[in-house]
């Protein structure tokens, strides 16, 4: 791994974080599809825990200087927007 | 930050993870001191969430190739051991 260069690590860090954000989105989508209740406390708990995990990863990448703070905020913000849309879509369906 | 070299990043990643593990230990210690109840569900939830956050950071560092998987397991394992000791110490006190 030491043959990796710092710019490669920056690219990889960003790709991993985006992939992780996407994984959370898919997890919540599957949960909504199956639990069929966006107000379920279990759903809120899973979501909060997952978002916390991602925010810890992002914060870690920022502290290592692998991504900009602003980029980290964008990743979290975009996921939050997408999840809010998903939540609305399922709420209307009920 | 681009003037940082990969070995520096590896050292920094390890230091950050150890510091984060230590922060969790201190947080739980303060909680036990103040809540005075290791069986409190709130305590369990805070602990689980914090451990999940740290495990996400460690997993991220492993995927970036900044730390070995084994090192990551050691950091989590050591924190778990220290927290179990803390839990026992406070349980005996009651």
Backbone of each chain as ProteinMPNN parsed JSONL, in Angstrom:
{"seq_chain_A": "XXXXXXXXXXXXXXXXXXXXXXXXXXXXXXXXXXXXXXXXXXXXXXXXXXXXXXXXXXXXXXXXXXXXXXXXXXXXXXXXXXXXXXXXXXXXXX", "coords_chain_A": {"N_chain_A": [[0.834, -1.217, 0.0], [2.109, 1.162, 0.476], [3.082, 2.125, -1.881], [1.158, 3.698, -2.845], [0.154, 7.043, -3.648], [-0.3, 10.279, -2.055], [-2.249, 11.949, -3.449], [-3.688, 9.897, -4.752], [-4.786, 8.631, -2.561], [-6.482, 10.625, -1.664], [-8.365, 10.734, -3.736], [-9.358, 8.148, -3.497], [-10.395, 8.197, -0.891], [-12.518, 10.008, -1.152], [-14.121, 8.629, -2.997], [-14.761, 6.34, -1.502], [-16.232, 7.461, 0.605], [-18.409, 8.569, -0.734], [-19.497, 6.23, -1.756], [-20.194, 4.98, 0.615], [-22.137, 6.723, 1.602], [-24.045, 6.313, -0.331], [-24.649, 3.652, 0.162], [-25.947, 3.85, 2.617], [-28.208, 5.248, 1.843], [-29.418, 3.309, 0.209], [-29.873, 1.278, 2.065], [-31.749, 2.493, 3.771], [-33.773, 2.915, 1.97], [-34.543, 0.266, 1.365], [-35.402, -0.46, 3.917], [-37.619, 1.254, 4.28], [-39.264, 0.359, 2.282], [-39.804, -2.188, 3.233], [-40.483, -2.045, 5.989], [-42.374, -0.189, 5.861], [-43.038, 2.118, 7.261], [-42.279, 5.228, 7.909], [-42.347, 6.587, 10.324], [-41.59, 4.92, 12.259], [-39.855, 4.151, 15.251], [-37.606, 2.52, 15.236], [-36.642, 2.757, 12.674], [-35.819, 5.451, 12.711], [-33.769, 5.252, 14.565], [-31.904, 3.535, 13.35], [-31.279, 5.087, 11.136], [-30.204, 7.438, 12.362], [-27.95, 6.315, 13.639], [-26.503, 5.324, 11.45], [-26.021, 7.711, 10.03], [-24.483, 9.02, 11.89], [-22.236, 7.342, 11.93], [-21.256, 7.713, 9.302], [-20.687, 10.451, 9.428], [-18.612, 10.41, 11.248], [-16.647, 9.06, 9.772], [-16.257, 10.912, 7.707], [-15.374, 13.145, 9.132], [-12.993, 12.115, 10.091], [-11.562, 11.745, 7.684], [-11.35, 14.43, 6.942], [-9.781, 15.435, 9.057], [-7.455, 14.06, 8.491], [-6.711, 15.415, 6.314], [-7.502, 14.548, 3.837], [-9.851, 15.07, 2.519], [-11.711, 18.087, 1.797], [-13.281, 20.156, 4.274], [-15.644, 21.333, 3.443], [-16.397, 19.696, 1.285], [-16.986, 17.385, 2.667], [-19.204, 18.253, 4.13], [-20.948, 18.613, 2.012], [-21.35, 15.99, 1.061], [-22.708, 14.789, 3.234], [-24.899, 16.541, 3.371], [-26.129, 16.185, 0.879], [-26.916, 13.526, 1.039], [-28.731, 13.72, 3.147], [-30.704, 15.328, 1.966], [-31.583, 13.619, -0.115], [-32.588, 11.525, 1.406], [-34.654, 12.792, 2.735], [-36.361, 13.313, 0.609], [-36.975, 10.704, -0.086], [-38.289, 9.872, 2.204], [-40.53, 11.563, 2.106], [-41.687, 10.608, -0.265], [-42.438, 7.996, 0.46], [-44.167, 8.602, 2.54], [-46.299, 9.825, 1.264], [-47.26, 7.765, -0.257], [-48.52, 6.16, 1.696]], "CA_chain_A": [[0.0, 0.0, 0.0], [2.956, 2.364, 0.56], [3.361, 2.697, -3.209], [0.104, 4.671, -3.134], [0.545, 8.439, -3.395], [-1.331, 11.018, -1.326], [-3.397, 12.298, -4.3], [-4.495, 8.68, -4.959], [-5.544, 8.411, -1.328], [-7.557, 11.625, -1.635], [-9.391, 10.27, -4.67], [-9.958, 6.938, -2.942], [-11.184, 8.59, 0.283], [-13.76, 10.606, -1.636], [-14.93, 7.568, -3.606], [-15.27, 5.481, -0.423], [-17.255, 8.192, 1.367], [-19.609, 8.646, -1.589], [-20.072, 4.877, -1.816], [-20.808, 4.709, 1.922], [-23.371, 7.518, 1.648], [-24.978, 5.625, -1.215], [-25.055, 2.428, 0.85], [-26.931, 4.235, 3.634], [-29.443, 5.554, 1.113], [-30.044, 2.048, -0.227], [-30.331, 0.588, 3.274], [-32.971, 3.151, 4.239], [-34.794, 2.646, 0.944], [-35.011, -1.107, 1.592], [-36.148, -0.444, 5.176], [-38.919, 1.91, 4.065], [-40.018, -0.56, 1.439], [-40.216, -3.37, 3.988], [-41.143, -1.699, 7.244], [-43.551, 0.582, 5.463], [-43.433, 3.147, 8.23], [-41.212, 6.193, 8.167], [-42.407, 7.128, 11.691], [-41.126, 3.864, 13.159], [-38.672, 4.581, 16.011], [-36.468, 1.695, 14.824], [-36.125, 3.395, 11.463], [-35.103, 6.669, 13.13], [-32.549, 4.871, 15.262], [-30.97, 3.015, 12.342], [-30.855, 6.236, 10.343], [-29.311, 8.272, 13.182], [-26.685, 5.606, 13.851], [-25.785, 5.296, 10.169], [-25.558, 9.068, 9.731], [-23.39, 9.292, 12.824], [-21.074, 6.593, 11.438], [-20.731, 8.401, 8.116], [-20.113, 11.739, 9.82], [-17.322, 10.109, 11.874], [-15.724, 8.76, 8.663], [-15.975, 12.169, 7.009], [-14.557, 13.945, 10.04], [-11.674, 11.473, 10.1], [-10.926, 12.081, 6.399], [-11.026, 15.862, 6.995], [-8.654, 15.604, 9.971], [-6.256, 13.551, 7.808], [-6.428, 16.292, 5.177], [-7.765, 13.841, 2.576], [-10.932, 15.797, 1.838], [-12.007, 19.407, 2.358], [-14.426, 20.186, 5.181], [-16.796, 21.694, 2.618], [-16.782, 18.489, 0.536], [-17.615, 16.499, 3.643], [-20.553, 18.777, 4.404], [-21.767, 18.361, 0.816], [-21.725, 14.566, 1.015], [-23.754, 14.587, 4.251], [-26.071, 17.331, 2.993], [-26.807, 15.56, -0.267], [-27.576, 12.309, 1.531], [-29.893, 14.154, 3.929], [-31.742, 15.764, 1.012], [-32.118, 12.445, -0.798], [-33.369, 10.752, 2.372], [-35.888, 13.542, 2.99], [-37.222, 13.048, -0.561], [-37.415, 9.316, 0.034], [-39.24, 9.886, 3.306], [-41.748, 12.175, 1.567], [-42.263, 9.709, -1.267], [-43.091, 6.887, 1.154], [-45.261, 9.128, 3.35], [-47.427, 10.081, 0.351], [-47.753, 6.428, -0.626], [-49.386, 5.583, 2.752]], "C_chain_A": [[0.862, 1.258, 0.0], [3.289, 2.934, -0.809], [2.24, 3.658, -3.647], [0.609, 6.084, -2.828], [-0.613, 9.167, -2.699], [-2.505, 11.439, -2.234], [-4.296, 11.089, -4.615], [-5.377, 8.422, -3.738], [-6.705, 9.391, -1.223], [-8.713, 11.191, -2.533], [-10.132, 9.07, -4.082], [-10.867, 7.279, -1.754], [-12.544, 9.136, -0.15], [-14.693, 9.544, -2.22], [-15.545, 6.67, -2.532], [-16.405, 6.167, 0.321], [-18.545, 8.3, 0.558], [-20.3, 7.291, -1.656], [-20.783, 4.546, -0.502], [-22.118, 5.481, 2.077], [-24.45, 6.819, 0.821], [-25.519, 4.35, -0.558], [-26.121, 2.731, 1.908], [-28.264, 4.525, 2.956], [-30.174, 4.267, 0.736], [-30.603, 1.264, 0.96], [-31.665, 1.171, 3.746], [-34.111, 2.912, 3.253], [-35.4, 1.255, 1.154], [-35.853, -1.165, 2.865], [-37.535, 0.146, 5.008], [-39.835, 0.993, 3.273], [-40.596, -1.696, 2.285], [-40.936, -3.066, 5.282], [-42.417, -0.924, 6.973], [-43.986, 1.614, 6.493], [-42.287, 4.08, 8.564], [-41.247, 6.754, 9.587], [-41.896, 6.13, 12.73], [-39.855, 4.291, 13.893], [-37.417, 3.791, 15.621], [-35.809, 2.306, 13.593], [-35.294, 4.627, 11.814], [-33.762, 6.314, 13.752], [-31.487, 4.387, 14.286], [-30.397, 4.188, 11.539], [-29.855, 7.101, 11.122], [-27.94, 7.616, 13.35], [-25.853, 5.608, 12.578], [-25.216, 6.672, 9.823], [-24.387, 9.446, 10.646], [-22.108, 8.599, 12.349], [-20.427, 7.283, 10.248], [-20.067, 9.722, 8.501], [-18.767, 11.539, 10.526], [-16.263, 9.811, 10.81], [-15.284, 10.045, 7.97], [-15.051, 13.04, 7.866], [-13.121, 13.418, 10.087], [-10.899, 11.826, 8.828], [-10.511, 13.549, 6.365], [-9.798, 16.08, 7.88], [-7.347, 15.087, 9.366], [-5.856, 14.454, 6.643], [-6.698, 15.634, 3.831], [-8.937, 14.447, 1.808], [-11.111, 17.153, 2.531], [-13.237, 19.306, 3.261], [-15.728, 20.425, 4.388], [-17.312, 20.471, 1.832], [-17.491, 17.506, 1.459], [-19.039, 16.927, 3.946], [-21.481, 18.513, 3.225], [-22.249, 16.913, 0.745], [-22.865, 14.296, 1.993], [-25.047, 15.301, 3.856], [-26.856, 16.698, 1.864], [-27.551, 14.3, 0.168], [-28.839, 12.69, 2.313], [-31.048, 14.593, 3.021], [-32.409, 14.573, 0.345], [-33.001, 11.61, 0.134], [-34.688, 11.447, 2.694], [-36.875, 13.316, 1.845], [-37.824, 11.651, -0.471], [-38.519, 9.21, 1.083], [-40.581, 10.438, 2.826], [-42.444, 11.219, 0.611], [-43.016, 8.573, -0.589], [-44.262, 7.368, 1.997], [-46.489, 9.364, 2.496], [-48.096, 8.768, -0.043], [-48.745, 5.862, 0.385], [-50.815, 6.065, 2.569]], "O_chain_A": [[0.401, 2.315, -0.429], [3.725, 4.081, -0.915], [2.35, 4.336, -4.669], [1.377, 6.299, -1.89], [-1.759, 8.721, -2.751], [-3.657, 11.296, -1.825], [-5.513, 11.233, -4.733], [-6.544, 8.048, -3.858], [-7.785, 9.035, -0.75], [-9.88, 11.268, -2.15], [-11.357, 8.981, -4.153], [-11.961, 6.73, -1.619], [-13.58, 8.777, 0.408], [-15.898, 9.558, -1.971], [-16.709, 6.284, -2.634], [-17.418, 5.542, 0.633], [-19.64, 8.141, 1.098], [-21.528, 7.205, -1.618], [-21.838, 3.913, -0.502], [-23.092, 4.957, 2.618], [-25.611, 6.744, 1.223], [-26.694, 4.014, -0.706], [-27.074, 1.971, 2.076], [-29.318, 4.103, 3.432], [-31.386, 4.15, 0.918], [-31.673, 0.662, 0.868], [-32.593, 0.433, 4.077], [-35.263, 2.729, 3.648], [-36.62, 1.09, 1.125], [-36.888, -1.83, 2.901], [-38.513, -0.391, 5.527], [-41.025, 0.872, 3.564], [-41.735, -2.115, 2.08], [-41.896, -3.75, 5.638], [-43.389, -0.984, 7.726], [-45.168, 1.944, 6.586], [-41.433, 3.767, 9.394], [-40.261, 7.348, 10.023], [-41.784, 6.445, 13.915], [-38.892, 4.736, 13.268], [-36.305, 4.317, 15.669], [-34.584, 2.363, 13.487], [-34.201, 4.822, 11.281], [-32.752, 6.975, 13.509], [-30.322, 4.773, 14.376], [-29.192, 4.265, 11.299], [-28.794, 7.452, 10.607], [-26.906, 8.271, 13.22], [-24.649, 5.86, 12.614], [-24.074, 6.787, 9.379], [-23.435, 10.102, 10.224], [-21.031, 9.195, 12.364], [-19.206, 7.424, 10.188], [-19.014, 10.073, 7.969], [-17.881, 12.388, 10.422], [-15.12, 10.253, 10.927], [-14.103, 10.243, 7.685], [-14.071, 13.598, 7.372], [-12.164, 14.191, 10.118], [-9.717, 12.166, 8.892], [-9.455, 13.886, 5.83], [-8.883, 16.816, 7.509], [-6.269, 15.595, 9.675], [-4.789, 14.28, 6.055], [-6.197, 16.088, 2.803], [-9.0, 14.344, 0.583], [-10.72, 17.339, 3.683], [-14.119, 18.476, 3.038], [-16.756, 19.798, 4.641], [-18.52, 20.253, 1.735], [-18.476, 16.875, 1.074], [-19.955, 16.108, 4.013], [-22.663, 18.223, 3.413], [-23.403, 16.645, 0.413], [-23.86, 13.661, 1.642], [-26.14, 14.751, 3.985], [-28.087, 16.674, 1.882], [-28.669, 14.04, -0.276], [-29.885, 12.059, 2.16], [-32.21, 14.275, 3.273], [-33.634, 14.51, 0.245], [-34.021, 11.061, -0.283], [-35.711, 10.794, 2.9], [-38.073, 13.147, 2.073], [-39.007, 11.442, -0.74], [-39.538, 8.551, 0.877], [-41.634, 9.862, 3.099], [-43.661, 11.045, 0.679], [-44.117, 8.222, -1.013], [-45.244, 6.644, 2.163], [-47.61, 9.13, 2.947], [-49.319, 8.674, -0.148], [-49.694, 5.174, 0.01], [-51.695, 5.697, 3.348]]}, "seq_chain_B": "XXXXXXXXXXXXXXXXXXXXXXXXXXXXXXXXXXXXXXXXXXXXXXXXXXXXXXXXXXXXXXXXXXXXXXXXXXXXXXXXXXXXXXXXXXXXXX", "coords_chain_B": {"N_chain_B": [[-1.718, 20.397, 2.338], [-0.958, 18.425, 0.581], [1.741, 18.119, 0.666], [2.21, 16.288, 2.551], [3.329, 12.982, 3.242], [2.615, 9.53, 2.413], [3.464, 7.649, 4.481], [3.469, 9.434, 6.66], [0.786, 10.007, 6.824], [-0.174, 7.528, 7.582], [0.875, 7.268, 10.156], [-0.401, 9.431, 11.332], [-3.099, 8.695, 11.044], [-3.265, 6.469, 12.725], [-2.672, 7.647, 15.186], [-4.837, 9.432, 15.439], [-6.986, 7.637, 15.565], [-6.406, 6.232, 17.903], [-6.575, 8.339, 19.709], [-9.262, 8.961, 19.419], [-10.463, 6.648, 20.393], [-9.678, 6.83, 23.01], [-11.031, 9.128, 23.743], [-13.659, 8.22, 23.734], [-13.549, 6.421, 25.833], [-13.119, 8.208, 27.947], [-15.457, 9.737, 27.823], [-17.392, 7.815, 28.491], [-16.544, 7.172, 31.017], [-17.016, 9.593, 32.395], [-19.775, 9.665, 32.088], [-20.569, 7.401, 33.583], [-19.724, 8.153, 36.084], [-21.425, 10.29, 36.54], [-24.069, 9.527, 35.842], [-24.245, 7.284, 37.265], [-25.181, 4.702, 36.827], [-24.627, 1.839, 35.339], [-26.421, 0.163, 34.093], [-28.254, 1.642, 32.806], [-30.332, 2.334, 30.036], [-29.817, 4.479, 28.328], [-27.122, 4.897, 28.634], [-26.144, 2.536, 27.447], [-26.96, 2.967, 24.831], [-25.571, 5.286, 24.062], [-22.986, 4.303, 24.276], [-23.01, 2.154, 22.392], [-23.479, 3.604, 20.025], [-21.23, 5.256, 19.922], [-19.187, 3.337, 19.758], [-19.833, 2.189, 17.35], [-19.386, 4.363, 15.641], [-16.595, 4.677, 15.924], [-15.756, 2.212, 14.938], [-16.496, 2.498, 12.295], [-14.753, 4.524, 11.468], [-12.309, 3.206, 11.78], [-12.617, 1.076, 9.981], [-12.736, 2.52, 7.636], [-10.141, 3.624, 7.549], [-8.715, 1.247, 7.266], [-9.638, 0.372, 4.775], [-8.553, 2.357, 3.212], [-5.991, 1.617, 3.351], [-4.379, 2.634, 5.304], [-4.06, 1.738, 7.887], [-3.403, -1.51, 9.346], [-5.677, -4.278, 9.257], [-5.601, -5.877, 11.505], [-4.472, -4.174, 13.409], [-6.525, -2.347, 13.67], [-8.477, -3.988, 14.795], [-7.259, -4.444, 17.229], [-7.275, -1.889, 18.445], [-10.041, -1.443, 18.833], [-10.605, -3.703, 20.404], [-9.027, -3.301, 22.664], [-10.166, -0.983, 23.718], [-12.708, -1.981, 24.306], [-12.057, -3.815, 26.309], [-11.048, -2.106, 28.311], [-13.336, -0.614, 28.834], [-15.017, -2.566, 29.826], [-13.737, -3.177, 32.205], [-14.044, -0.739, 33.495], [-16.806, -0.659, 33.719], [-17.202, -2.837, 35.443], [-15.85, -1.852, 37.703], [-17.481, 0.325, 38.433], [-19.85, -1.032, 38.899], [-19.296, -2.567, 41.127], [-18.889, -0.599, 43.018], [-21.521, 0.288, 43.493]], "CA_chain_B": [[-1.736, 19.026, 2.845], [-0.383, 17.498, -0.399], [3.157, 17.872, 0.95], [2.253, 15.136, 3.462], [3.638, 11.715, 2.586], [1.746, 8.436, 2.87], [3.825, 7.155, 5.826], [3.001, 10.418, 7.655], [-0.664, 9.816, 6.956], [-0.381, 6.285, 8.343], [1.157, 7.596, 11.557], [-1.445, 10.333, 11.802], [-4.346, 7.922, 11.131], [-3.2, 5.644, 13.931], [-2.746, 8.55, 16.344], [-6.216, 9.939, 15.525], [-7.88, 6.554, 15.999], [-6.136, 5.971, 19.329], [-7.111, 9.479, 20.455], [-10.725, 8.849, 19.408], [-10.813, 5.558, 21.311], [-9.46, 7.386, 24.341], [-12.121, 10.088, 23.975], [-14.851, 7.422, 24.064], [-13.335, 5.918, 27.197], [-13.325, 9.312, 28.891], [-16.882, 10.074, 27.787], [-18.133, 6.795, 29.232], [-16.13, 7.324, 32.416], [-17.77, 10.74, 32.925], [-21.185, 9.25, 32.164], [-20.745, 6.47, 34.703], [-19.527, 8.957, 37.279], [-22.562, 11.187, 36.748], [-25.352, 8.833, 35.791], [-24.192, 6.322, 38.364], [-25.923, 3.457, 36.574], [-24.183, 1.166, 34.119], [-27.525, -0.583, 33.444], [-29.118, 2.623, 32.147], [-30.41, 2.118, 28.58], [-29.206, 5.62, 27.656], [-25.691, 4.607, 28.615], [-25.913, 1.496, 26.436], [-27.169, 3.538, 23.506], [-24.436, 6.167, 23.79], [-21.818, 3.44, 24.079], [-23.147, 1.459, 21.106], [-23.331, 4.57, 18.935], [-19.83, 5.674, 19.879], [-18.38, 2.206, 19.28], [-20.13, 2.064, 15.917], [-18.675, 5.459, 14.971], [-15.161, 4.366, 15.894], [-15.527, 1.072, 14.046], [-16.589, 3.023, 10.922], [-13.489, 5.233, 11.212], [-11.255, 2.194, 11.644], [-12.87, 0.373, 8.727], [-12.373, 3.467, 6.584], [-8.673, 3.674, 7.525], [-8.25, -0.04, 6.731], [-9.941, 0.353, 3.34], [-7.592, 3.263, 2.564], [-4.661, 1.04, 3.482], [-3.573, 3.44, 6.231], [-3.711, 0.874, 9.029], [-3.68, -2.926, 9.142], [-6.935, -4.755, 9.838], [-5.271, -6.396, 12.834], [-4.295, -3.007, 14.285], [-7.863, -1.827, 13.908], [-9.136, -4.883, 15.762], [-6.615, -4.228, 18.531], [-7.762, -0.623, 19.023], [-11.413, -1.691, 19.319], [-10.544, -4.717, 21.461], [-8.459, -2.706, 23.877], [-11.186, -0.085, 24.271], [-13.756, -2.825, 24.905], [-11.54, -4.359, 27.575], [-10.974, -1.026, 29.293], [-14.706, -0.238, 29.2], [-15.558, -3.654, 30.657], [-13.133, -2.966, 33.529], [-14.697, 0.445, 34.051], [-18.164, -1.108, 34.05], [-17.082, -3.659, 36.657], [-15.459, -0.986, 38.806], [-18.651, 1.097, 38.874], [-20.88, -1.958, 39.388], [-18.901, -2.962, 42.484], [-19.121, 0.598, 43.834], [-22.942, 0.478, 43.861]], "C_chain_B": [[-1.053, 18.05, 1.873], [1.104, 17.256, -0.146], [3.318, 16.741, 1.98], [2.553, 13.876, 2.654], [2.749, 10.617, 3.173], [2.164, 7.878, 4.238], [3.41, 8.12, 6.946], [1.511, 10.233, 7.912], [-0.978, 8.568, 7.773], [-0.18, 6.542, 9.835], [0.029, 8.446, 12.133], [-2.77, 9.585, 11.995], [-4.38, 7.12, 12.427], [-3.352, 6.508, 15.181], [-4.174, 9.066, 16.533], [-7.153, 8.862, 16.063], [-7.677, 6.244, 17.481], [-6.707, 7.094, 20.197], [-8.638, 9.394, 20.528], [-11.194, 7.753, 20.366], [-10.71, 6.065, 22.755], [-10.584, 8.354, 24.729], [-13.409, 9.343, 24.372], [-14.733, 6.904, 25.494], [-13.634, 7.014, 28.221], [-14.79, 9.73, 28.974], [-17.695, 9.104, 28.64], [-17.808, 6.885, 30.732], [-16.922, 8.459, 33.082], [-19.241, 10.372, 33.093], [-21.445, 8.362, 33.367], [-20.673, 7.23, 36.018], [-20.794, 9.751, 37.591], [-23.914, 10.498, 36.734], [-25.436, 7.808, 36.916], [-25.006, 5.07, 38.11], [-25.525, 2.823, 35.257], [-25.31, 0.406, 33.411], [-28.48, 0.34, 32.696], [-29.133, 2.426, 30.638], [-29.767, 3.256, 27.787], [-27.704, 5.409, 27.539], [-25.348, 3.603, 27.524], [-25.99, 2.085, 25.034], [-25.999, 4.433, 23.11], [-23.203, 5.328, 23.464], [-21.867, 2.751, 22.715], [-22.898, 2.402, 19.94], [-21.877, 4.984, 18.791], [-18.932, 4.567, 19.33], [-18.602, 2.009, 17.781], [-19.37, 3.132, 15.131], [-17.187, 5.164, 14.841], [-14.88, 3.21, 14.934], [-15.646, 1.493, 12.577], [-15.303, 3.757, 10.544], [-12.369, 4.23, 10.937], [-11.396, 1.462, 10.313], [-12.454, 1.241, 7.534], [-10.846, 3.536, 6.435], [-8.086, 2.383, 6.943], [-8.469, -0.077, 5.221], [-9.006, 1.274, 2.56], [-6.174, 2.702, 2.607], [-3.778, 1.809, 4.443], [-3.223, 2.683, 7.506], [-4.046, -0.578, 8.66], [-5.001, -3.299, 9.817], [-6.71, -5.195, 11.294], [-5.108, -5.245, 13.841], [-5.649, -2.411, 14.651], [-8.602, -2.654, 14.949], [-8.574, -4.673, 17.16], [-7.127, -2.962, 19.219], [-9.158, -0.822, 19.62], [-11.399, -2.645, 20.513], [-10.051, -4.124, 22.775], [-9.47, -1.77, 24.545], [-12.29, -0.897, 24.959], [-13.327, -3.387, 26.26], [-11.529, -3.292, 28.664], [-12.374, -0.607, 29.769], [-15.339, -1.296, 30.092], [-15.026, -3.518, 32.084], [-13.813, -1.802, 34.249], [-16.102, 0.087, 34.548], [-18.15, -1.915, 35.347], [-16.783, -2.782, 37.867], [-16.666, -0.216, 39.34], [-19.747, 0.195, 39.424], [-20.579, -2.366, 40.822], [-19.176, -1.818, 43.47], [-20.561, 0.736, 44.331], [-23.275, -0.321, 45.114]], "O_chain_B": [[-0.617, 16.974, 2.283], [1.674, 16.302, -0.675], [4.435, 16.295, 2.245], [2.089, 13.725, 1.524], [2.207, 10.752, 4.27], [1.299, 7.653, 5.084], [3.048, 7.69, 8.041], [1.041, 10.294, 9.048], [-1.928, 8.55, 8.556], [-0.967, 6.089, 10.666], [-0.435, 8.224, 13.251], [-3.478, 9.807, 12.977], [-5.389, 7.094, 13.133], [-4.068, 6.147, 16.115], [-4.665, 9.129, 17.66], [-8.007, 9.134, 16.908], [-8.637, 6.023, 18.219], [-7.25, 6.846, 21.273], [-9.237, 9.71, 21.555], [-12.196, 7.913, 21.062], [-11.553, 5.76, 23.598], [-11.026, 8.394, 25.878], [-14.15, 9.796, 25.244], [-15.692, 6.944, 26.265], [-14.309, 6.78, 29.224], [-15.301, 10.038, 30.051], [-18.569, 9.51, 29.407], [-18.674, 6.701, 31.587], [-17.432, 8.302, 34.191], [-19.872, 10.712, 34.094], [-22.426, 8.55, 34.087], [-21.452, 6.988, 36.94], [-21.191, 9.873, 38.75], [-24.801, 10.839, 37.516], [-26.507, 7.504, 37.443], [-25.475, 4.433, 39.054], [-26.013, 3.208, 34.194], [-25.164, 0.043, 32.244], [-29.406, -0.124, 32.031], [-28.074, 2.358, 30.015], [-29.232, 3.031, 26.702], [-27.094, 5.693, 26.508], [-24.39, 3.787, 26.773], [-25.19, 1.748, 24.161], [-25.496, 4.362, 21.989], [-22.478, 5.604, 22.509], [-20.886, 2.763, 21.972], [-22.201, 2.057, 18.986], [-21.349, 5.055, 17.681], [-18.027, 4.827, 18.536], [-17.668, 1.699, 17.041], [-18.783, 2.845, 14.088], [-16.592, 5.373, 13.784], [-13.888, 3.227, 14.205], [-14.983, 0.921, 11.712], [-14.821, 3.623, 9.419], [-11.592, 4.382, 9.995], [-10.411, 1.253, 9.605], [-11.894, 0.747, 6.555], [-10.327, 3.509, 5.319], [-7.091, 2.416, 6.22], [-7.591, -0.507, 4.473], [-8.698, 1.015, 1.397], [-5.265, 3.244, 1.978], [-2.556, 1.661, 4.412], [-2.201, 2.96, 8.133], [-4.866, -0.834, 7.777], [-5.386, -2.703, 10.823], [-7.52, -4.92, 12.179], [-5.555, -5.343, 14.984], [-5.885, -2.023, 15.795], [-9.254, -2.125, 15.849], [-9.305, -4.715, 18.15], [-7.38, -2.961, 20.423], [-9.426, -0.425, 20.754], [-12.093, -2.424, 21.506], [-10.585, -4.408, 23.847], [-9.616, -1.762, 25.767], [-12.746, -0.547, 26.048], [-14.103, -3.431, 27.215], [-11.948, -3.539, 29.795], [-12.574, -0.289, 30.941], [-16.103, -0.974, 31.002], [-15.761, -3.715, 33.051], [-14.113, -1.872, 35.44], [-16.517, 0.477, 35.639], [-18.978, -1.704, 36.233], [-17.387, -2.946, 38.927], [-16.854, -0.114, 40.552], [-20.495, 0.601, 40.313], [-21.489, -2.498, 41.641], [-19.631, -2.038, 44.593], [-20.804, 1.228, 45.433], [-24.415, -0.293, 45.579]]}, "name": "protein", "num_of_chains": 2, "seq": "XXXXXXXXXXXXXXXXXXXXXXXXXXXXXXXXXXXXXXXXXXXXXXXXXXXXXXXXXXXXXXXXXXXXXXXXXXXXXXXXXXXXXXXXXXXXXXXXXXXXXXXXXXXXXXXXXXXXXXXXXXXXXXXXXXXXXXXXXXXXXXXXXXXXXXXXXXXXXXXXXXXXXXXXXXXXXXXXXXXXXXXXXXXX"}
